[in-house]
Amino acid sequence: MAGLEIPAWDPETALLIGAILLEAIVLYVGYGGLERLFGPYLMRLLIGGEASVQ
């Protein structure tokens, strides 16, 4: 049956997928931290305060 075969995993492919997932997690956490640190400052700087954002 065409298309129903289970592909064999190459260790290099699994390592590459793991590295990409790890990089995505690190970037997600890193950008979240930067937003938490600099977000309020940038809101005050750009639009004059956090209250006017809503």
C-alpha distances in whole Angstrom, upper triangle without the diagonal:
4,6,6,8,11,14,17,20,23,26,28,25,26,29,29,27,30,33,32,32,35,37,36,37,40,41,40,43,45,45,46,49,50,50,52,54,55,54,57,59,57,57,61,61,59,60,63,62,59,61,60,56,56
4,6,7,11,12,16,19,21,25,26,23,24,27,27,25,28,31,29,30,33,34,33,35,38,38,38,41,43,43,44,47,48,48,50,52,53,52,55,57,55,55,59,59,57,58,61,60,57,59,58,54,54
4,6,9,10,14,16,19,22,23,20,21,24,24,22,25,27,26,26,30,31,30,31,35,35,34,37,39,39,40,43,44,44,46,49,49,48,51,53,51,51,55,55,53,54,57,56,53,55,54,51,50
4,7,9,13,15,18,21,23,20,20,24,24,22,24,27,26,26,29,31,30,31,34,35,34,37,39,39,40,43,44,44,46,49,49,48,51,53,52,52,56,56,54,55,58,56,54,55,55,51,51
4,6,9,12,15,19,20,18,18,22,22,20,23,26,25,25,28,30,29,31,34,34,34,37,39,39,40,43,44,44,46,48,49,48,52,54,52,53,56,56,55,56,59,57,54,56,56,52,52
4,7,9,13,15,17,15,15,19,19,17,19,23,22,22,25,27,26,28,31,32,31,34,36,37,37,40,41,42,43,46,47,46,49,51,50,50,54,54,53,54,57,55,52,54,54,50,50
4,6,9,12,14,12,12,16,16,15,17,20,20,20,23,25,25,26,29,30,30,32,34,35,36,38,40,40,42,44,45,45,48,50,48,49,53,53,51,53,56,54,51,54,54,50,50
4,6,10,12,10,11,14,15,14,16,19,20,20,22,24,25,26,28,30,30,32,34,35,36,38,40,41,43,44,46,45,49,50,49,50,54,54,52,54,57,55,53,55,55,51,51
4,6,9,7,7,10,12,11,13,15,16,17,19,21,22,23,25,26,27,29,31,32,33,35,37,38,39,41,42,42,46,47,46,47,51,51,49,51,54,52,50,52,52,49,49
4,5,5,6,9,10,11,12,14,16,17,18,20,21,23,25,26,27,29,30,32,33,35,36,38,39,41,42,42,46,47,46,47,51,50,49,51,54,52,50,53,53,49,50
4,5,5,6,9,10,10,12,14,15,16,18,20,21,22,24,26,27,28,30,32,33,34,36,38,39,40,41,44,45,44,46,49,49,48,50,53,51,49,52,52,48,49
4,5,5,6,9,10,10,12,14,15,16,18,20,21,22,24,26,27,28,30,31,33,34,36,37,38,39,43,43,42,44,47,47,46,48,51,49,47,50,50,47,48
4,5,5,6,9,10,11,12,14,15,17,19,20,21,23,25,26,27,29,30,31,33,35,36,37,37,41,42,41,42,46,45,44,46,49,48,45,48,48,45,45
4,5,5,6,9,10,11,12,14,15,17,18,20,21,23,24,26,27,29,30,32,33,35,36,36,40,41,40,41,45,45,44,46,48,46,44,47,47,43,44
4,5,5,6,9,10,10,12,14,15,16,18,20,21,22,24,26,27,28,30,32,33,34,35,38,39,38,40,43,43,42,44,47,45,43,46,46,43,44
4,5,5,6,9,10,11,12,14,15,16,18,20,21,22,24,26,27,28,30,31,32,33,37,37,36,38,41,41,40,42,44,43,41,44,44,41,42
4,5,5,6,9,10,11,12,14,15,17,19,20,21,23,24,26,27,29,30,31,32,35,36,35,36,40,40,39,41,43,42,39,42,42,39,39
4,5,5,6,9,10,11,12,14,15,17,18,20,21,23,24,26,27,29,30,30,34,35,34,36,39,39,38,40,42,41,38,41,42,38,39
4,5,5,6,9,10,10,12,14,15,16,18,20,21,22,24,26,27,28,29,32,33,32,34,37,37,36,38,41,39,37,40,41,37,38
4,5,5,6,9,10,11,12,14,15,16,18,20,21,22,24,26,26,27,30,31,30,32,35,35,34,36,38,37,35,38,38,35,36
4,5,5,6,9,10,11,12,14,15,17,18,20,21,23,24,26,26,29,31,29,31,34,34,34,35,38,36,34,36,37,33,34
4,5,5,6,9,10,11,12,14,15,17,18,20,21,23,24,25,28,29,29,30,33,33,33,35,37,35,33,36,37,33,34
4,5,5,6,9,10,10,12,14,15,16,18,20,21,22,23,26,27,26,28,31,31,30,33,35,33,31,34,35,31,33
4,6,5,6,9,10,11,12,14,15,16,18,20,21,21,25,26,24,26,29,29,28,30,33,31,29,32,32,29,30
4,5,5,6,8,10,11,12,14,15,17,18,20,20,23,25,24,26,29,29,29,30,32,30,28,31,32,28,29
4,5,5,6,8,10,11,12,14,15,16,18,19,22,23,23,25,27,27,27,30,31,30,27,31,31,28,30
4,6,5,6,8,10,10,12,14,15,16,17,20,21,20,22,25,25,24,27,29,27,25,28,29,26,27
4,6,5,6,9,10,11,12,14,15,15,19,20,19,21,24,24,24,25,27,26,23,26,27,23,24
4,6,5,6,9,10,11,12,14,15,18,19,19,20,23,24,24,26,27,25,23,26,27,24,25
4,5,5,6,9,10,11,12,13,17,17,17,19,22,22,22,24,26,24,22,26,27,24,25
4,5,5,6,9,10,10,11,14,15,14,16,19,19,19,21,23,21,19,23,23,20,22
4,5,5,6,9,10,10,13,15,14,15,18,19,19,21,22,20,18,21,22,19,20
4,5,5,6,9,10,12,14,14,16,18,19,20,21,22,20,18,21,23,20,22
4,5,5,6,7,11,11,11,13,16,16,17,19,20,18,17,20,21,19,21
4,5,5,5,8,10,9,11,13,14,14,16,17,15,14,17,18,15,17
4,6,6,8,10,11,11,14,15,16,17,18,15,13,16,18,16,18
4,6,7,8,10,12,13,14,15,17,17,15,14,18,19,17,20
4,6,5,6,9,10,10,12,14,15,13,12,16,17,15,18
4,5,5,6,9,10,10,12,13,11,9,13,14,12,15
4,5,5,6,9,10,11,10,8,7,11,12,11,13
4,5,5,6,9,10,10,9,9,13,14,13,16
4,5,5,6,8,9,9,9,13,13,12,15
4,5,5,6,7,6,6,9,9,8,12
4,6,6,5,4,6,9,10,10,13
4,6,6,7,10,13,12,12,16
4,6,8,10,12,11,10,14
4,6,8,10,7,8,11
4,7,9,7,9,12
4,6,6,7,10
4,6,5,8
4,5,6
4,6
4
